Amino acid sequence: MQISIRQLTLSLLLCCLTLSSYATEKVNNNKKVKPAQEFISHHSGKFNGKKITYTAIAGETLLKNKKGEVTARLFSTAYIKDKVKDATKRPIAFFYNGGPGSASVWLHMGVLGPKRVDIPSDAKDDGAAPYPIKHNPKSLLDVTDMVFIDPIGTGYSVVDGVGKNKDFWGVHEDAKSLALFIRSWLTKHNRWNSPKFIGGESYGTTRSAALVKQLEGGYGDVSLNGIVLISTILDFTVRAYDPGNEMAYMAYLPTMSATAHYHKKAGNNLPLADFVEQSRQFAQGEYISALLKGNNLSNQEKATIRKKLAYFTGLSEKYIELANLRVTYQRFSKELLREEGLTVGRLDSRFTGKDFDNAGEYPDNDPSFYGIDGAYTAAINDYLRKDLNVEIDREYNIIGLSGKWNWDISNGRRNPYLNVAPYIGKAMRENKHLKVFNAAGYYDFATPFMGAEYSLNRNGIDRQRVTEKYYEAGHMMYIHHPSFDQLVTDLRAFIKSAY
């Protein structure tokens, strides 16, 4: 889009003013911090059948401590509809991914942004460049403005000034920095009275729970209209195969059943949802009860459970017996298609891979990750520089963090139980309008869908305000074209219903 001489002059003037005013800003030891970089561009497109003109703002926000010292440079990409007369009727949604060291590239370039990379829908490897980067007519820009956040250590976001990685790399530390950014962004863009949403994928759902605690846990609340959870993990006991923890075996079983059904190893010709429901009922009934009996389980009971596990997983009774009725998803991923010399994916078990050693116990790698990462890495780097004119001389970290993450949420108390779901329950009790959307893929071993059900069905969460949707795909269900179409339809309906 052409920029007028008047706009260019004004931009240069603002830049000079920023530089001159910033020249006096110092941090410890008289170290100066470079001014935040911001890249503004103007665009238009048709989204959900509506023509939208919008402004894209890709740039840094300087985070500061209570002393006013710079601690980090947080990079974000915002899309704001032009000429909105009443901002109280135009929502703003903040999105991020997980990891916890992942940039927002997956949601940004995979499903929600105005452009997306279009990779194979049938669980095939994405190969090498060039990749198709297309206009995304199903982006949510017709119903909400959006800000994609790269937490510190991901994307272009880095510590600076007096900041240290440990100030940001932890459950609460990370949430505090994002809350600081969101408050700053709402002030800068005068959007405090707009309907507000936050949303994340994978660890981004953990981040959402910790973030709502920071946003709504004090007296100066940023009250939210909705939380979007995609591939949810809130209670980490449901995915930890620690000795003595039986819950993980229960939570993963329905995902194993869905996977066996997809690869035609189980299911008895039943529809997927029906077979999964049978597995769900067995997992949370007979199966978990049997595991909790431990050594008190009789031989007859054990034989019954073993036979049913074989039915629901497609594995042999002999293998299940050797595993003492407890098959981890890693072993399942290697065993299910062993005779064909294939393994199944972790993020998306529709994918298959070939290992160097077919006799091994665990897969060498995850074919559902190396099958998509090249396309997304190329897409975000190409798009930011070509379409949004971003000129930052740092590498865009798709998966960042080179140090330890602080998982402690106990605040000094003895509390090894990592569960952030109660934060959402508390926020819902104290905000009558807060709603939750949960999206789950049947073929997701990274965050099994039954784990999300387990978390959202307790912890003080109001089930009447939770929307749950399921997709015949994996962790990033949007790489499957039919699931992508359904997901954006469901998200659009949720946002419209929540304000």
C-alpha positions as CSV (number, residue, x, y, z in Angstrom):
1,M,0.0,0.0,0.0
2,Q,1.3,3.5,-0.9
3,I,2.2,5.9,1.9
4,S,1.6,9.6,1.4
5,I,4.4,12.2,1.9
6,R,2.4,13.6,4.8
7,Q,2.3,10.2,6.5
8,L,6.0,9.6,5.8
9,T,6.9,13.0,7.3
10,L,4.8,12.4,10.4
11,S,6.4,9.0,10.9
12,L,9.9,10.4,10.6
13,L,9.0,13.2,13.0
14,L,7.6,10.7,15.6
15,C,10.7,8.5,15.1
16,C,13.0,11.5,15.8
17,L,11.0,12.5,18.8
18,T,11.2,9.0,20.2
19,L,15.0,8.8,19.7
20,S,15.6,12.2,21.2
21,S,13.5,11.5,24.3
22,Y,14.9,8.0,24.7
23,A,18.5,9.2,24.5
24,T,18.4,10.2,28.1
25,E,16.9,6.9,29.4
26,K,19.5,4.8,31.2
27,V,19.6,1.6,33.2
28,N,22.1,0.3,35.7
29,N,25.8,1.3,35.1
30,N,24.8,4.0,32.7
31,K,24.0,1.4,30.0
32,K,21.7,2.8,27.4
33,V,18.9,0.7,25.9
34,K,18.0,1.0,22.2
35,P,14.5,2.3,21.5
36,A,11.8,-0.1,20.7
37,Q,11.4,-0.9,17.1
38,E,7.9,-0.8,15.5
39,F,6.8,-1.5,11.9
40,I,3.4,-0.3,10.8
41,S,1.8,-1.4,7.5
42,H,-1.7,-1.1,6.1
43,H,-3.7,-3.9,4.4
44,S,-7.1,-5.0,3.3
45,G,-8.7,-8.4,2.7
46,K,-12.0,-10.3,2.7
47,F,-12.5,-12.4,5.9
48,N,-15.6,-14.5,6.3
49,G,-17.1,-12.8,3.3
50,K,-16.5,-9.3,4.7
51,K,-14.0,-6.8,3.3
52,I,-11.8,-5.5,6.2
53,T,-9.2,-2.8,6.0
54,Y,-6.7,-3.1,8.9
55,T,-3.4,-1.9,10.3
56,A,-0.7,-4.3,11.2
57,I,1.7,-3.3,14.0
58,A,4.7,-5.6,14.4
59,G,7.2,-4.4,17.0
60,E,8.8,-4.4,20.4
61,T,7.4,-3.3,23.7
62,L,10.0,-2.4,26.4
63,L,9.1,-4.1,29.7
64,K,10.3,-2.3,32.8
65,N,10.5,-3.2,36.5
66,K,9.1,-1.1,39.4
67,K,12.1,1.2,39.3
68,G,11.4,2.0,35.7
69,E,14.4,0.1,34.4
70,V,14.2,-1.8,31.2
71,T,14.2,-5.6,31.6
72,A,13.2,-7.0,28.2
73,R,12.0,-6.4,24.7
74,L,8.8,-8.2,23.9
75,F,7.8,-8.7,20.3
76,S,4.2,-8.8,19.2
77,T,2.2,-8.6,16.0
78,A,-1.2,-6.8,16.1
79,Y,-4.0,-6.6,13.6
80,I,-6.4,-3.7,14.2
81,K,-9.5,-3.0,12.1
82,D,-9.5,0.6,10.7
83,K,-12.2,3.2,11.3
84,V,-14.0,1.5,14.2
85,K,-16.4,4.0,15.6
86,D,-17.1,2.3,18.9
87,A,-14.3,0.2,20.4
88,T,-16.6,-1.2,23.1
89,K,-18.2,-3.3,20.4
90,R,-14.9,-4.5,18.9
91,P,-13.2,-7.3,20.8
92,I,-9.4,-7.6,21.2
93,A,-7.9,-11.1,21.5
94,F,-4.3,-11.9,22.7
95,F,-2.9,-15.2,21.4
96,Y,0.3,-17.1,22.1
97,N,1.6,-20.6,21.8
98,G,3.2,-23.0,24.2
99,G,6.4,-24.9,24.7
100,P,6.8,-23.1,27.1
101,G,9.5,-21.9,24.7
102,S,7.5,-21.6,21.5
103,A,6.8,-18.5,19.5
104,S,3.3,-17.7,18.4
105,V,4.1,-18.8,14.8
106,W,1.7,-21.8,14.9
107,L,-1.5,-20.0,15.7
108,H,-0.4,-16.9,13.8
109,M,0.6,-18.6,10.5
110,G,-1.5,-21.8,11.0
111,V,-5.1,-20.7,11.6
112,L,-5.8,-17.2,12.9
113,G,-3.6,-14.6,11.1
114,P,-4.6,-12.9,7.8
115,K,-2.2,-15.2,6.0
116,R,-1.4,-18.9,6.6
117,V,0.9,-21.5,5.4
118,D,-1.0,-24.3,3.7
119,I,0.6,-27.7,4.3
120,P,-0.6,-31.2,3.4
121,S,-3.8,-32.1,5.2
122,D,-3.3,-35.9,5.1
123,A,-0.5,-36.2,7.6
124,K,2.3,-36.2,5.1
125,D,5.7,-34.5,5.4
126,D,5.8,-30.9,4.3
127,G,9.1,-31.4,2.4
128,A,11.1,-28.4,1.4
129,A,10.5,-24.8,0.2
130,P,8.8,-23.2,-1.5
131,Y,5.7,-23.5,0.7
132,P,2.3,-22.0,-0.2
133,I,1.7,-18.9,1.9
134,K,-1.9,-17.9,1.2
135,H,-4.5,-15.3,2.1
136,N,-6.5,-16.7,4.9
137,P,-10.2,-15.8,4.3
138,K,-11.2,-17.5,7.5
139,S,-9.1,-15.4,9.8
140,L,-11.1,-14.0,12.7
141,L,-10.5,-10.4,11.7
142,D,-14.2,-10.0,10.9
143,V,-15.1,-10.5,14.6
144,T,-12.0,-9.4,16.6
145,D,-8.8,-7.5,16.5
146,M,-5.8,-9.8,17.4
147,V,-2.4,-9.5,19.0
148,F,0.1,-12.4,18.7
149,I,2.6,-12.4,21.5
150,D,6.0,-14.0,21.5
151,P,7.0,-14.5,25.2
152,I,10.5,-13.6,26.3
153,G,13.0,-16.0,24.8
154,T,10.9,-16.8,21.8
155,G,10.5,-15.1,18.4
156,Y,12.3,-11.8,18.5
157,S,11.6,-11.3,22.3
158,V,14.7,-11.1,24.4
159,V,15.9,-9.8,27.8
160,D,17.6,-6.4,27.8
161,G,18.8,-3.8,30.3
162,V,18.9,-5.2,33.8
163,G,16.7,-8.2,33.0
164,K,17.8,-11.8,33.3
165,N,16.2,-14.9,31.8
166,K,15.2,-16.2,35.2
167,D,13.0,-13.1,35.6
168,F,10.7,-14.5,32.8
169,W,11.3,-18.2,32.5
170,G,8.8,-19.7,34.9
171,V,5.0,-20.3,35.3
172,H,4.4,-17.1,37.3
173,E,7.3,-15.1,36.0
174,D,6.1,-15.6,32.4
175,A,2.5,-14.8,33.2
176,K,3.5,-11.6,35.0
177,S,5.4,-10.3,32.0
178,L,2.5,-11.1,29.6
179,A,0.1,-9.4,32.0
180,L,2.4,-6.3,32.1
181,F,2.4,-6.3,28.3
182,I,-1.3,-6.6,27.9
183,R,-2.0,-3.8,30.4
184,S,0.5,-1.6,28.5
185,W,-1.0,-2.5,25.2
186,L,-4.6,-1.7,26.3
187,T,-3.4,1.7,27.6
188,K,-1.4,2.6,24.5
189,H,-4.3,1.7,22.1
190,N,-7.1,2.9,24.4
191,R,-8.9,-0.5,24.5
192,W,-9.6,-1.0,28.2
193,N,-13.3,-1.0,27.6
194,S,-13.3,-3.4,24.7
195,P,-14.4,-7.0,25.1
196,K,-11.2,-9.0,25.9
197,F,-10.0,-12.5,25.2
198,I,-6.9,-14.5,25.7
199,G,-6.0,-17.7,24.1
200,G,-3.2,-20.2,23.9
201,E,-2.2,-23.6,22.6
202,S,-0.5,-26.5,24.5
203,Y,1.6,-24.9,27.3
204,G,-0.2,-21.7,26.1
205,T,-3.2,-23.1,27.9
206,T,-1.2,-23.4,31.1
207,R,0.0,-19.8,30.4
208,S,-3.7,-18.7,30.0
209,A,-4.6,-20.1,33.5
210,A,-1.5,-18.4,35.1
211,L,-2.2,-15.2,33.1
212,V,-5.9,-14.9,34.2
213,K,-4.6,-15.1,37.8
214,Q,-2.4,-12.1,37.1
215,L,-5.0,-10.2,35.2
216,E,-8.0,-10.8,37.5
217,G,-6.3,-11.7,40.8
218,G,-5.9,-8.2,42.2
219,Y,-7.9,-5.0,42.6
220,G,-7.1,-3.5,39.2
221,D,-8.6,-6.3,37.2
222,V,-8.4,-6.8,33.5
223,S,-11.7,-8.7,33.4
224,L,-11.9,-11.1,30.5
225,N,-14.8,-12.1,28.4
226,G,-13.3,-15.4,27.3
227,I,-10.4,-17.8,27.4
228,V,-9.5,-20.0,24.4
229,L,-7.8,-23.2,25.2
230,I,-6.4,-25.3,22.3
231,S,-4.9,-28.7,23.1
232,T,-5.1,-28.2,26.8
233,I,-2.8,-29.1,29.7
234,L,-3.7,-27.6,33.1
235,D,-3.2,-30.5,35.5
236,F,0.2,-32.1,34.8
237,T,-0.5,-35.3,36.7
238,V,-2.5,-36.6,33.7
239,R,0.5,-36.7,31.5
240,A,3.2,-37.8,34.0
241,Y,4.1,-41.5,34.0
242,D,5.7,-41.1,37.5
243,P,5.9,-44.3,39.6
244,G,2.6,-44.6,41.6
245,N,0.7,-42.2,39.4
246,E,-2.1,-44.1,37.7
247,M,-4.0,-41.1,36.3
248,A,-1.8,-40.8,33.2
249,Y,-2.7,-44.3,32.1
250,M,-6.4,-43.5,32.4
251,A,-6.0,-40.1,30.5
252,Y,-4.1,-41.5,27.6
253,L,-6.2,-44.6,26.9
254,P,-8.9,-42.9,24.8
255,T,-6.2,-41.2,22.6
256,M,-4.7,-44.6,22.1
257,S,-8.1,-45.9,21.0
258,A,-8.6,-43.1,18.6
259,T,-5.2,-43.7,17.1
260,A,-5.7,-47.5,16.8
261,H,-9.1,-46.7,15.1
262,Y,-7.5,-44.4,12.6
263,H,-4.8,-46.9,11.7
264,K,-7.4,-49.7,11.5
265,K,-6.0,-51.7,14.3
266,A,-9.1,-51.4,16.5
267,G,-12.6,-50.0,16.6
268,N,-14.8,-52.9,15.4
269,N,-16.0,-50.7,12.5
270,L,-17.7,-48.3,14.9
271,P,-17.7,-44.5,14.2
272,L,-14.7,-42.8,15.8
273,A,-16.7,-40.8,18.4
274,D,-18.6,-43.9,19.5
275,F,-15.5,-46.0,19.9
276,V,-13.8,-43.2,21.8
277,E,-16.8,-42.9,24.1
278,Q,-16.6,-46.6,24.9
279,S,-12.9,-46.2,25.7
280,R,-13.6,-43.1,27.8
281,Q,-16.2,-45.0,29.9
282,F,-13.9,-48.0,30.4
283,A,-10.9,-45.8,31.2
284,Q,-12.6,-43.8,34.0
285,G,-14.5,-46.8,35.3
286,E,-13.2,-50.4,35.2
287,Y,-9.6,-49.5,34.1
288,I,-8.7,-46.9,36.7
289,S,-10.4,-48.9,39.4
290,A,-8.3,-51.9,38.5
291,L,-5.1,-49.9,38.6
292,L,-5.9,-48.5,42.0
293,K,-6.4,-52.0,43.4
294,G,-2.7,-52.6,42.7
295,N,-1.6,-56.1,44.0
296,N,-5.1,-56.7,45.3
297,L,-6.4,-57.2,41.7
298,S,-7.4,-60.8,41.2
299,N,-6.1,-62.9,38.3
300,Q,-9.6,-63.1,36.8
301,E,-10.0,-59.3,37.1
302,K,-6.6,-58.8,35.5
303,A,-7.5,-61.1,32.6
304,T,-10.7,-59.2,32.0
305,I,-8.9,-55.8,32.0
306,R,-6.1,-57.2,29.7
307,K,-8.6,-58.4,27.1
308,K,-10.5,-55.1,27.1
309,L,-7.2,-53.1,26.8
310,A,-6.3,-55.2,23.8
311,Y,-9.7,-54.4,22.3
312,F,-9.3,-50.7,22.9
313,T,-5.6,-50.3,21.9
314,G,-5.1,-52.9,19.1
315,L,-2.1,-54.3,21.0
316,S,-1.7,-57.9,21.9
317,E,-2.7,-59.3,25.3
318,K,0.8,-60.7,25.6
319,Y,2.3,-57.2,25.2
320,I,-0.2,-55.7,27.7
321,E,0.6,-58.5,30.2
322,L,4.3,-57.8,30.0
323,A,3.5,-54.1,30.6
324,N,1.5,-54.9,33.7
325,L,-1.6,-53.4,32.2
326,R,0.3,-50.0,32.0
327,V,1.3,-49.0,28.4
328,T,2.8,-45.6,28.1
329,Y,2.0,-43.6,25.0
330,Q,5.7,-43.8,23.9
331,R,5.7,-47.6,23.9
332,F,2.3,-47.6,22.2
333,S,3.6,-45.3,19.5
334,K,6.4,-47.8,18.8
335,E,4.3,-51.0,19.2
336,L,1.1,-50.3,17.3
337,L,2.6,-50.5,13.8
338,R,5.8,-52.3,14.6
339,E,5.0,-55.1,12.1
340,E,4.8,-52.6,9.3
341,G,8.1,-51.0,10.4
342,L,6.4,-47.7,11.4
343,T,5.9,-45.5,14.4
344,V,3.1,-43.0,15.0
345,G,3.4,-39.3,15.9
346,R,3.2,-37.6,19.2
347,L,1.7,-34.3,18.3
348,D,-0.5,-36.0,15.7
349,S,-0.8,-39.7,15.7
350,R,-2.1,-39.8,12.1
351,F,1.5,-39.3,11.0
352,T,3.8,-42.2,10.7
353,G,7.6,-42.4,10.7
354,K,10.4,-44.9,10.1
355,D,13.0,-45.5,12.7
356,F,16.6,-46.7,12.3
357,D,15.9,-49.7,14.6
358,N,12.5,-51.3,14.3
359,A,13.2,-53.4,17.5
360,G,13.5,-50.4,19.7
361,E,11.3,-49.5,22.6
362,Y,10.5,-45.8,21.8
363,P,10.3,-43.8,18.5
364,D,13.5,-42.1,17.3
365,N,11.7,-38.8,16.7
366,D,8.2,-37.3,16.2
367,P,7.1,-37.5,12.5
368,S,4.3,-35.1,13.2
369,F,6.8,-32.4,14.2
370,Y,9.5,-32.8,11.7
371,G,6.7,-33.2,9.2
372,I,5.6,-29.5,9.6
373,D,8.3,-27.4,11.2
374,G,10.1,-26.4,7.9
375,A,7.0,-24.9,6.5
376,Y,6.1,-22.8,9.6
377,T,9.7,-21.6,10.0
378,A,10.0,-20.4,6.4
379,A,6.5,-18.9,6.5
380,I,6.9,-16.6,9.5
381,N,10.3,-15.4,8.4
382,D,9.1,-14.7,4.9
383,Y,5.9,-13.1,6.0
384,L,7.3,-10.8,8.7
385,R,9.9,-9.4,6.4
386,K,8.1,-9.2,3.1
387,D,4.5,-8.4,4.1
388,L,5.0,-6.5,7.4
389,N,8.4,-4.9,6.6
390,V,10.0,-6.1,9.8
391,E,13.7,-5.3,9.9
392,I,15.2,-6.8,13.1
393,D,18.7,-8.3,12.9
394,R,18.0,-11.1,15.4
395,E,17.0,-14.6,14.6
396,Y,13.3,-15.4,15.0
397,N,13.4,-18.2,17.5
398,I,10.6,-20.7,16.7
399,I,11.5,-22.8,19.8
400,G,13.6,-20.7,22.2
401,L,14.8,-21.0,25.8
402,S,18.2,-22.5,26.5
403,G,17.8,-22.6,30.3
404,K,15.6,-24.0,33.1
405,W,12.0,-23.2,33.5
406,N,10.7,-22.6,37.0
407,W,7.7,-24.9,37.4
408,D,7.1,-24.1,41.1
409,I,3.7,-22.6,41.8
410,S,3.7,-23.3,45.5
411,N,4.7,-19.8,46.7
412,G,7.0,-21.4,49.3
413,R,4.6,-24.1,50.4
414,R,5.1,-27.8,50.0
415,N,3.0,-28.4,46.9
416,P,4.5,-30.6,44.2
417,Y,1.1,-31.0,42.5
418,L,1.3,-28.9,39.3
419,N,-2.3,-27.9,38.6
420,V,-3.2,-24.4,37.3
421,A,-6.9,-25.2,36.6
422,P,-8.0,-23.7,40.0
423,Y,-6.9,-20.3,38.7
424,I,-9.6,-20.5,36.0
425,G,-12.2,-21.7,38.5
426,K,-11.5,-18.7,40.8
427,A,-11.6,-16.3,37.9
428,M,-15.0,-17.7,36.8
429,R,-16.4,-17.4,40.3
430,E,-15.3,-13.7,40.4
431,N,-16.3,-12.8,36.9
432,K,-19.8,-13.9,36.0
433,H,-19.3,-13.2,32.2
434,L,-16.1,-15.2,31.8
435,K,-16.5,-18.2,29.4
436,V,-14.0,-20.9,28.3
437,F,-13.6,-22.6,24.9
438,N,-11.7,-25.9,24.8
439,A,-10.6,-27.4,21.5
440,A,-9.2,-31.0,21.5
441,G,-7.8,-33.2,18.8
442,Y,-8.5,-37.0,19.1
443,Y,-5.0,-37.9,17.8
444,D,-3.0,-35.7,20.3
445,F,-0.5,-37.5,22.5
446,A,1.1,-34.3,23.7
447,T,-2.0,-33.1,25.6
448,P,-4.5,-36.0,25.6
449,F,-8.1,-34.8,25.4
450,M,-9.3,-36.7,28.4
451,G,-6.7,-34.8,30.5
452,A,-8.5,-31.6,29.5
453,E,-11.9,-33.1,30.4
454,Y,-10.5,-34.2,33.8
455,S,-9.2,-30.7,34.6
456,L,-12.3,-28.8,33.4
457,N,-14.7,-31.1,35.2
458,R,-13.4,-30.1,38.6
459,N,-11.3,-27.3,40.2
460,G,-14.3,-25.0,40.8
461,I,-14.9,-24.5,37.0
462,D,-18.5,-23.7,36.0
463,R,-19.2,-26.4,33.4
464,Q,-22.2,-24.4,32.1
465,R,-19.8,-21.7,30.8
466,V,-17.4,-24.2,29.1
467,T,-17.7,-25.0,25.4
468,E,-15.9,-28.2,24.4
469,K,-15.2,-29.2,20.7
470,Y,-13.4,-32.2,19.3
471,Y,-11.6,-32.6,16.0
472,E,-10.4,-35.6,14.0
473,A,-6.8,-34.4,14.0
474,G,-4.0,-33.9,16.4
475,H,-2.3,-31.2,18.6
476,M,-2.4,-28.6,15.8
477,M,-5.8,-29.7,14.6
478,Y,-5.8,-26.9,12.0
479,I,-3.3,-28.6,9.8
480,H,-6.1,-31.0,8.9
481,H,-8.3,-29.0,6.5
482,P,-11.7,-30.2,7.6
483,S,-10.7,-29.6,11.3
484,F,-9.4,-26.1,10.4
485,D,-12.7,-25.2,8.8
486,Q,-14.6,-26.4,11.9
487,L,-12.2,-24.8,14.4
488,V,-12.5,-21.3,12.9
489,T,-16.3,-21.7,12.7
490,D,-16.4,-22.7,16.4
491,L,-14.0,-19.9,17.5
492,R,-16.0,-17.3,15.7
493,A,-19.2,-18.5,17.3
494,F,-17.6,-18.5,20.7
495,I,-16.3,-15.0,20.5
496,K,-19.7,-13.7,19.3
497,S,-21.4,-15.4,22.2
498,A,-19.0,-14.1,24.9
499,Y,-19.8,-10.4,24.8
